[in-house]
Amino acid sequence: MSDQINQQNAGAKISTLNTEFDPKLFFFLFKRSFILILLILFMCIACAYMIVRYTSPMYESKAIVQINNKNSANVVFDAGGGIGNTSLSRDIELLKSNLLFSKAVSELPLNVRYYTEGKILTEENYKKSLFVVTDLLYTDSTAIQGIPIYVEGSQQKLTLSYSIGEKKQEFKLKSGETIKTPHFSAKISVINAKGFSKQLENNKLFFVLNHKNAVLKELKPNLAIEIENADAQTIKIAFRNANPILSYDIVSSVANTFISFDTSRNVQGFDNIISFLEQQLEVVADSLDASEKKLVTFKKLNRVKEVGSIGKDYLEKSSMLEENLLQLEIDLQILEQIHLTLEEEKGIDAYGIIPLLVGTKFEQTLESHLNKLKTLLIEKEQLSGVTENSTQYKKFVKQIDVEVDLIKEGVNSLLLQLKKDKDIKKKKLAQIDANFLNLPRKEIELAKLNRAHSINIEFHSMLLKRIIEYHIAKKGFTSDTRLLQSPQVPKQPISPNKTLIYAGFGILAFILSFTLVVVRFLYYSQINTLKEIQDLSSAQVSLLGNIPKYPNNIPVSQLLIDKNPKSILAESFRSVRTNLQFINSSPGPKTVAVTSTISGEGKTFVSINLAGIFAFSGKKVIIIDLDMRKPKIHKGFNTSNDIGMSSLLIGQSELHDCIKFSELENLHYITGGPIPPNPSELIINGKLDELLVELKKTYDIIVFDNPPIGLVTDGIPTIQMADYPIYIVRAGYSKRQFVMNIDKLILENDIKHLSVILNSVDSKKSPYGNNYGYGYGYGYGYGYGYGNYYSDEQEGLPWYKRLFNRK
């Protein structure tokens, strides 16, 4: 039953990936990848250096402005109640506007910009150019603006050149001369002749004539306006540029332009109101003069001096209603103007509604909506990291639109209410006039004239009072918008951030190195220990032991155990020889068949030296090279391959002619002979069996060096009939999948006594160090052979290393 299960498992494919973490193997692969890791680290550091070295540094200058407009006249009068109380959000939009930025940039010398062009980087020489362009006049500004115009030569002989399309223009002039080109004329003057010549040695100098819109388009994206502290009404103005002086100048210009604009904007509001009131005063003054003349004329013609008590009552009531109607008319005109602005003016938005209503008598009625609108606008401005397409931003916009609509509806309701009040008061005035129709006609007429004259006097006095109040408010207005933090010329760039870049590439190097080791770990499929073979095998495979890697390079497989019989190598072969006795200890000649999966695993090396270790014990041994496709035995003994097994098996040579003698007593060998076209047929034609019978008469041990079983099947017959079938696996070279071939030989080809030798074990490069030994499937095992006394690797080491290397 177990044999059936093993046969089924023999066909199971061994995974090419490591599914279990092995810290020793991982650390071993880390050491093997150390050169690559250093290379990755070097490349990442080199990339970081290139970025830091060849990226234009960016400098940032910033200023903080506090918005706090106060009007000291408001303490005394109620004039200008809505003037000077600006919205922080509205000021943010003003600072971001092209209008203000355009005014700020126009104050700077940016119509001509100067540059130094290096091999990699181009640097702007703002306010530090070694030559200047003055008296600029355009003849074709569209074609020349934005084109680099190069200046070369010396102070006495300058060359000006530029290209438009494929046509190159070149002009000669002296410093300080005015040059005329098809596109412009200008005076070019060298400021520092020595520095100018020195700078031209390794660089190119050029200037660009700029259009105002092109400058705005280039610089505006680098301007950042944001609320620093909403409670303190502070705004931060920041600008980034590769030139630190330009960054400073733009921030200074934007801040100063805003403060100047803010002051003039508020003062202009006072001027507009005063101008309107003065116009109304002229109209009222004319009406007052006319009413006074009418009253005097009426009294003279009708010889009437005073109005009677009834007339006085009529006059008082009608005058009071006339005053109310007059006030309603004024309020109605103001509200109609507000309504007209809200409904018809293009571009009116939430920011424009608040200052339109603040300071009017209608502000209190709409106070709740106005306060909520202010709160929503401030919260919207304070959103950070939110785009206009985000759900949160759209939610705020929708809420603001709702409040704006409610305010508009409130204005409409107030307008209808005022019109109703006006109609009611007109009806009351008509009723009073009707009630007093029975009075004497002259007395009524005089009462009416007195009433009109009184209204004009009051209206005239009110306008004069308002004009005086707004003049005082204008004089008392001071813009408290000021720079809390003045801009500075930045000394250090904000980018590239050297620390961040080097740290980032350091982390990248770590990630790449770790990924490299992990990938190598996952795909590492080499066999390193006998235990791995035992764990991977589905059959009962016998483990003969390890053969250590020879410390010196050997070009071909050759006999080495006779060079140093007490070495670790020799002792390991002795251990294998001893372990073979546990597999088959019956008397008589024995055959040993050695094979492997592929070429290069050391089967010929093991065959030669195993045969040599048997010869050391006094047994007569012969090695037969059956790898006739790629014979190597003759190379190991440094002899010819004219005749050998191929010629023996086809009957062209005699056995005694093919047997050759080695330097080691009792060790003989037969080479592979000329390479035949059909080695498989030669092995199974029956001649090999006859040859084997003949050899057993003379030799105690017959060792067959078979071809790799994973490539061809020539060696299977000899492995099946061998007393000691041996399979060679090379440490750090053979793949784990090769174990499936071992299982097939045992389970499918019924080679029960197949044994495995792990060849070329390097304890220094193995992931498991010296943790290996010799053993086989029957439960016996040996170390390096009675301690390290036989180790030639100990020779030449310091005494303390030899001490710690002892087992």
ROVEX-362320 format. One record per residue (C-alpha): residue in one letter; x, y, z. Coordinates in steps of 0.2 Angstrom, whole numbers, plus 5000, padded with zeros to 4 digits. Layout:
% ROVEX-362320
aXYZ...
***
This chain:
% ROVEX-362320
m500050005000s501450125005d502350084988q500750134978i500650294988n502550334985q502350294966q500950414965n501950544975a503450514963g502450594949a502050744960k502950904954i504050984966s503751174968t505051294961l504651424974n505151414993t503551415003e504351415020f505451545027d507151485031p508151625040k509851545037l509551525018f508851705018f510451775026f511551665014l510651744999f510851915007k512751885008r512851814990s511851974984f512952094994i513852154978l512252184969i511552274985l513052384985l512752424967i510952464969l511452574984f512752664973m511552684959c510152754970i511452874978a512052924961c510252964955a509953064971y511553164968m511053194950i509353254955v510053364968r511553424957y510553464941t508853514947s508553704948p508353754966m506753834971y506653984983e505154044992s504754214999k503254245010a502354385019i500854395031v499554535029q498254575042i496554635036n495754755048n494954915041k494355035055n493355195054s493655315069a492155425063n490955285067v491255305085v490455475084f489355465069d488355315061a489055365044g489955245033g489255095042g489554975028i491155055022g492754985028n492054815034t492754705020s492554515019l494154405021s493654295008r493354434996d495154494999i495754324996e494954324979l495654494975l497454434979k497154294968s496454394954n497454434938l496954614940l498054634956f499454524950s499554614934k499754784943a501054704955v502054634940s502054794930e503054874944l504454754941p505754754927l505154604918n504854664901v506654604897r507354454906y509154404906y509854224907t511454114908e511353954899g512553814905k512753644899i511353574908l510453714918t509853884913e509854024926e508954184926n509954344930y508654444938k509354614943k511154544942s511454534923l513154594917f512354684902v510654784901v509454824887t508654994887d507755114875l506754964868l505554994854y504654864844t504354854825d503654674826s503354624844t502354474839a503754384830i505154434842q504354414860g504854254868i506354214857p508054194865i509254334859y511054284862v512454414866e514254364863g515954444861s516754584871q516354754876q517054834860k516354704849l514754624853t513754504842l511854494844s510954344836y509254254836s508354134825i506454144820g506053984812e507553924801k508154104798k509554164809q509854354812e511554414817f512154594821k513754674826l513854824838k514854904852s514354914870g513155064873e512655074854t510855074849i510554924837k509054914824t508454744819p506954704808h505954674824f506554794837s507854924841a508754944858k510255004867i511354864874s512654904887v513954794896i514054844914n515554734919a516654704905k517854584915g516454484922f515554484905s517054404896k517354274910q515554224911l515554194892e517054074894n515953924899n514153984897k513054074885l512154234889f510454284881f508954394885v507054374881l505854514876n504254464885h502454504882k501554554898n500254404897a501654284894v502554344910l500854324920k500554154913e502254094918l502354174936k500554164942p500453974945n501854004958l500954124968a500054054983i498754144993e497954065008i497154115025e498454105039n497254135053a495354175050d495154235068a496554355067q496054405049t497854365042i498254315024k499854235019i500654285002a501954164995f502954144979r504154014973n505454044959a507253984955n507854164958p507754214976i507754404972l506254384960s505354284973y505554424986d505154564974i503554484968v502954454986s503354634991s502554704975v500954604978a500754644996n501054834993t499954834978f498554754988i498754875003s498755024991f497254954982d496254914998t496555095004s495955184988r494555064986n493755115003v494155295001q493355294984g491755234992f491655385003d491955494987n490555414978i489255434992i489755624995s489655654976f487855584976l487355684991e488055844984q487055814968q485455784978l485855944989e485856054973v484155984968v483456014985a484156184987d483356234970s481656164977l481956264994d482156424985a480656394974s479556354988e480156504998k479756624984k478056544982l477656565000v478256755001t477356794985f475756714991k475756805007k476056974999l474656954986n473356884998r473956985013v473856825024k475056815038e474756655049v473756495047g472256465059s472256325072i471256215060g472456245047k473956215058d473156045063y473056005045l474756065041e475555955055k474655795050s474955825032s476855865035m477055715045l476355605032e477355695019e478955665029n478555475030l478155465012l479855555008q480755425019l479855285011e480255354994i482155364998d482155185006l481155124991q482455194979i483855114988l483054944989e482554954971q484354984966i484954834977h483554734969l484154784951t485954744955l485554574962e484454534947e485254614932e487154644936k488254514928g489454424939i488654464955d489054324967a488954274986y490554394989g489654544982i487954524991i488654555008p489454725006l487954774996l486754755011v487954795025g487654965033t485854985026k484254985037f483854815029e485354735036q484454695052t482954615043l484154495034e485454475048s485254285051h485454245032l486954365030n487854295045k487554115039l488154165022k489754245030t490054085040l489853975024l491054085014i492454075027e492253885029k492353865010e493953965010q494753865024l494553705015s496253625011g496653484999v494853494992t494553514973e493153594965n492453434959s492453354977t490753314986q491253425001y491653574990k489953554980k489053534996f489653715002v489253784985k487553724986q487253795003i487953964998d486753964983v485253924994e485754075006v485954194992d484254144985l483454175002i484254345003k483554384986e481854334991g481954435007v482454584996n480954554985s479754545000l480454705008l480154794991l478354734990q478054785009l478854965006k477654984990k476154935001d476655065015k476855195002d475155164995i474355165012k475155335017k474655415000k472855365004k472955435021l473655605014a472255605002q470955585016i471755725026d471655835011a469755785008n469355825027f470056005026l469256055009n467956155018l469256275026p469456445018r470356415001k471756545005e472156465022i472256295014e473356355000l474456445013a474556285024k475156185008l476456305004n477056305022r477156115022a478156105006h479356245012s479556145029i479955985020n481256065009i482056145024e482155975033f482755885018h484056015015s484656005033m484755815032l485755815017l486955945024k487155845040r487455685030i488855765019i489755835034e489655665042y490355575027h491755705025i492255675044a492155485041k493255495026k494555595035g494355475050f494655325039t496255235041s496655065033d497354955046t497854825033r499754805036l501154685034l501354575050q502854485042s503854575029p504554465015q506354415015v507654365002p507754175004k509454115008q509053925007p508053834993i506453744998s506753614984p507553504980n507553444998k509253354999t508853265015l507153205009i507853154992y509353054999a508152975012g506952934998f508252854987g508952765003i507252695006l507152644988a508852554988f508252465004i506652414995l507452354979s508852264989f507552175000t506452134984l508052064976v508451954991v506651904993v506451854974r508051754975f507451674990l505751624982y506551554967y508051484975s507951294971q509651234973i509951084985n511251114999t511050975011l510650795012k509150825023e508350925009i508450774998q507650665011d506250795014l505950814995s505950634991s504450524991a505450364991q506650285004v508250354997s509850305005l511050455010l512850405008g513650565013n514450735008i515950764998p516750935002k517151054988y519051044984p519851214989n520851234973n520251244955i520351084945p520051094926v519550914924s518950774936q520550684942l521150574956l521450684971i521350574987d523150514984k523850684985n523350715003p522650545010k522250635027s521250775020i519450805023l519150755005a519950585007e519150555023s517450595016f517650465002r518250335016s516550375025v515650345009r516550175006t516150125024n514250175022l514250065006q514649905016f512949935025i512049925009n512749765003s514049665013s513949505004p515649424998g516249434980p516549564967k515449714967t514949834954v514650024957a513650124945v513750314946t512550434938s511750604940t510450714932i511450834921s513250854917g514350954929e513650874945g515350784948k514950604944t516550574935f517550654949v516650544962s516850394951i518750414950n519050464968l517850324975a518750194965g520450264972i519850254990f519350074987a521050044979f521850114995s521049975005g521949844995k520549804983k520849784964v519749914956i519349964938i518450114931i517350094916d516850254906l515150214899d514750404896m515250374878r514350524872k515450634882p516850534889k517950614903i518950474911h520450484899k520550674903g520550634922f522050514920n522850624906t522850484893s522250454875n520550394870d520950304854i520150144860g518950104874m517250044878s516450094861s517749984852l517549844864l515749834863i515749824844g517149694844q518549804837s519649794852e520249664864l519949684883h521749674888d522149814875c520949934882i521349914901k522550054906f523450074923s523450224934e524850294945l523950214960e524250034963n522749914960l521750054951h521450024932y520250104920i519450084903t519150244893g517550284883g518350264866p517850354850i516150424851p514850304843p513250354835n512250234845p512850214863s511250154870e511150004858l512949964862i512649954880i511149834878n511849724864g512449594877k514349624875l514349724891d513749574901e515049464894l516349604898l515749614916v515849424919e517649434912l518149584923k517449504939k518749364937t520049494940y519349644950d518549664966i517649824962i517049884945v516550064944f515450124930d515450304926n513750324917p512950464907p511750584916i510150494918g509150664916l509750684899v509850514891t509350334897d510950244893g511450214911i509850134917p510349954913t511949964922i511150054937q509849914938m511149774939a512449874950d512649814968y512949994973p511950114962i512450294967y511650454962i512650614962v511950784968r512950934968a512751064982g512251234976y512051174958s510751034957k508951084957r507651024969q506650954954f508050834951v507450734966m505950674955n507250584945i507850494960d506150444965k505750374947l507350264948i506850194964l504950174962e504750154943n506350074938d506349964955i508150024960k507849994978h509650014984l509950184975s511050294986v511450484985i513050574988l512950764990n514550824981s515550994981v514851044998d515651215002s515351255021k515951435019k514651475005s513251355011p511751435019y511951305033g513751325036n514551175044n512951095049y513150935038g513750765040y513750595032g512350465034y511250355025g509450285026y509850145038g510150265053y512050265053g513050425051y514850495052g515550665053y517150725045g518050565050y518550565068g518750745070n519650885061y521350805062y521250765044s520750935038d521951015026e520851175027q521451205045e523251225039g523851405037l522451475048p522851575064w522751475080y521251555087k520251525071r520851335071l520251335089f518551395086n518351285070r518551125080k516951025082
***
